[in-house]
Structure formats: structure tokens, C-alpha cells
Amino acid sequence: MDHAHGPHDHHPGHTDHTARGGHASWRTAAQATLHCLTGCAIGEVLGMVIGTAAGLHNGATVALSIALAFVFGYALTMRGVLRAGVPLRRALKVALAADTLSIAVMEVIDNTVMVTIPGAMDAGLADVLFWGALAGSLALAFVITTPVNRWMIGRGKGHAVVHAYH
């Protein structure tokens, strides 16, 4: 029998995003952060690689990385929401609500790390410093953004907005 589910209906085996008292679990927050980090990392790495390979100024490389991180971050969220049959305009609104703060925090962290590690932005694509700094910046962004996502999910915001479409 087919029936529609509301935003708060749960399926067997589906875990709730919040625990008692409106607090999200660390596991849920880490999963949401990892999802967000995936899109951010694709855009961030692509932007850094394009900017470095093209010899762009550091500011232009960072701007490109940030723009691509948002594009890929939103696109990954929208992909799942669109699969749930949500119209494009609504899916975009869901992605914006779900991911904007998380992506913004990640981008502040990882780009700050990249520009503050001496030589990281000027290192070439074959340089271990470039890739090590980039990997470290993304790892630090994950660690710092996870509590942010936990706080947002516990208040019914961020990734909690997407939960209704899973």
C-alpha cells in the first residue's frame, strides 16, 4: 500500500536526527558534516587546482574555490531532494536552508588554513605542501563544523531540513 509520509514520519531502521531535549547526536552531526564536506571538498579542491594550474592570484583562487564549494555542496543536497520528487525551485530552497551555514563555516576554516600556511598557496600541484595543506584544511574544517551542525540539527535547522526528503 502506497501512502505519503509527512516530514516527521519515520521508517523502520531510520534514526531520528534529534535526541531528547532537542539535541542532535554526534553521529548524526558527523554524518551531516561529512555529506557537506564531500561537496565542499570537490569544489574546494577543484578551485585550488584550477587556480594554481592557471597561475591565478591567490585571492582569485580562493574566490573560485569558495564559489565551487557552494555549487557542489548545494548540488549534492539538491540531487537527493530532487530524487524525492521535489520541484527544482523548492529543492534549491531546501539546499540553501540545509547547507549555507555549514558550507560557510567550512570555507572560512579551510581557506584560512590555506592562506596562513606559509607557501601553501604558492606551492605547485606536484608539491606535497599544497596537498598536505589542503587535506589538513579540510580535516580541520570537518572537526570545527561538526559541532555547528549538531547545534543546528538540534534546533530543526541545517541538515534536519533535508531529513524529510530522505
C-alpha positions as CSV (number, residue, x, y, z in Angstrom):
1,M,0.0,0.0,0.0
2,D,1.4,3.4,-1.0
3,H,1.0,6.4,1.2
4,A,2.6,9.7,1.6
5,H,4.9,10.5,4.5
6,G,5.0,13.8,6.3
7,P,8.2,15.5,7.3
8,H,8.2,13.8,10.8
9,D,7.2,10.3,9.8
10,H,10.0,7.7,10.3
11,H,10.7,4.4,8.5
12,P,11.8,1.3,10.3
13,G,15.6,1.5,10.9
14,H,15.6,5.2,10.3
15,T,17.2,7.1,13.1
16,D,15.9,10.3,14.5
17,H,18.1,13.3,14.0
18,T,17.5,14.7,17.5
19,A,17.8,13.1,20.9
20,R,15.7,14.1,23.9
21,G,15.8,17.8,24.7
22,G,16.3,18.8,21.0
23,H,20.0,17.9,20.9
24,A,21.3,16.1,17.8
25,S,23.6,13.1,18.3
26,W,27.3,13.5,17.4
27,R,26.9,10.7,14.9
28,T,24.1,12.5,13.1
29,A,26.1,15.7,13.1
30,A,29.2,13.9,11.8
31,Q,27.2,12.3,9.0
32,A,25.7,15.7,8.0
33,T,29.1,17.3,8.1
34,L,30.7,14.5,6.1
35,H,27.9,15.0,3.5
36,C,28.5,18.7,3.4
37,L,32.3,18.2,3.3
38,T,32.0,16.0,0.3
39,G,30.5,18.8,-1.8
40,C,32.8,21.4,-0.3
41,A,35.9,19.3,-0.9
42,I,35.0,18.7,-4.5
43,G,34.6,22.4,-5.1
44,E,37.5,23.4,-2.9
45,V,40.0,21.0,-4.5
46,L,38.8,21.8,-8.0
47,G,39.0,25.5,-7.4
48,M,42.5,25.3,-5.8
49,V,43.7,23.0,-8.7
50,I,42.3,25.3,-11.4
51,G,43.6,28.4,-9.8
52,T,47.0,27.0,-9.1
53,A,47.3,25.4,-12.6
54,A,46.2,28.7,-14.3
55,G,48.5,30.8,-12.2
56,L,45.7,32.9,-10.8
57,H,46.4,35.3,-7.9
58,N,45.8,33.8,-4.5
59,G,42.6,35.9,-4.0
60,A,41.1,34.7,-7.3
61,T,42.0,31.1,-6.4
62,V,40.3,31.4,-3.1
63,A,37.2,33.0,-4.6
64,L,37.0,30.3,-7.2
65,S,37.3,27.6,-4.6
66,I,34.6,29.1,-2.4
67,A,32.2,29.5,-5.3
68,L,32.8,25.9,-6.5
69,A,32.4,24.6,-2.9
70,F,29.0,26.2,-2.6
71,V,27.9,25.0,-6.1
72,F,29.0,21.4,-5.5
73,G,27.7,21.4,-1.9
74,Y,24.3,22.6,-2.9
75,A,24.3,20.3,-5.9
76,L,24.8,17.2,-3.8
77,T,22.0,18.1,-1.5
78,M,19.7,19.0,-4.3
79,R,20.4,15.7,-6.1
80,G,18.8,13.7,-3.2
81,V,15.9,16.2,-2.7
82,L,15.2,16.1,-6.5
83,R,15.1,12.3,-6.4
84,A,12.4,12.6,-3.8
85,G,10.2,14.3,-6.4
86,V,10.6,17.9,-5.1
87,P,10.4,20.6,-7.8
88,L,13.7,22.3,-8.7
89,R,12.9,25.7,-7.1
90,R,11.8,24.0,-3.8
91,A,14.9,21.7,-3.9
92,L,17.1,24.8,-4.2
93,K,15.4,26.4,-1.2
94,V,16.0,23.2,0.8
95,A,19.6,23.1,-0.1
96,L,20.2,26.7,0.8
97,A,18.5,26.2,4.2
98,A,20.3,23.0,4.8
99,D,23.8,23.8,3.8
100,T,24.6,27.5,3.7
101,L,25.9,27.9,7.3
102,S,27.8,24.6,7.2
103,I,29.5,25.4,3.9
104,A,30.3,28.9,5.0
105,V,32.0,27.7,8.2
106,M,34.0,25.1,6.3
107,E,35.1,27.6,3.7
108,V,36.2,30.1,6.3
109,I,38.3,27.4,8.0
110,D,39.8,25.7,5.1
111,N,40.7,28.8,3.2
112,T,42.1,30.5,6.3
113,V,44.3,27.5,6.8
114,M,45.4,27.5,3.1
115,V,46.4,31.2,3.2
116,T,48.1,31.1,6.6
117,I,50.3,28.1,6.0
118,P,53.5,29.7,4.5
119,G,53.9,28.7,0.9
120,A,50.8,26.5,0.6
121,M,49.0,28.8,-1.9
122,D,52.2,29.3,-3.9
123,A,53.1,25.6,-4.0
124,G,52.7,23.8,-7.3
125,L,50.3,20.9,-7.9
126,A,53.2,18.4,-7.6
127,D,54.2,19.8,-4.2
128,V,53.4,17.8,-1.1
129,L,52.9,21.1,0.8
130,F,50.0,22.0,-1.5
131,W,48.2,18.7,-1.0
132,G,49.1,18.4,2.7
133,A,47.8,21.8,3.5
134,L,44.6,21.2,1.5
135,A,44.0,17.9,3.2
136,G,44.7,19.3,6.6
137,S,42.5,22.3,6.0
138,L,39.6,20.1,5.0
139,A,40.1,17.8,8.0
140,L,40.1,20.8,10.4
141,A,37.0,22.2,8.7
142,F,35.3,18.9,9.4
143,V,36.2,19.0,13.1
144,I,35.2,22.6,13.6
145,T,31.9,22.3,11.6
146,T,30.6,19.2,13.2
147,P,29.6,21.0,16.5
148,V,28.0,23.7,14.4
149,N,25.9,21.1,12.5
150,R,25.0,19.4,15.8
151,W,23.7,22.7,17.2
152,M,21.7,23.4,14.0
153,I,20.2,19.9,13.7
154,G,19.2,20.0,17.3
155,R,17.2,23.1,16.5
156,G,15.5,21.7,13.5
157,K,17.8,23.6,11.1
158,G,20.6,22.7,8.7
159,H,20.6,19.0,7.7
160,A,17.4,18.5,9.7
161,V,15.6,20.3,6.9
162,V,16.8,17.7,4.4
163,H,15.7,14.7,6.6
164,A,12.1,15.0,5.5
165,Y,13.1,14.1,1.9
166,H,15.2,11.0,2.7
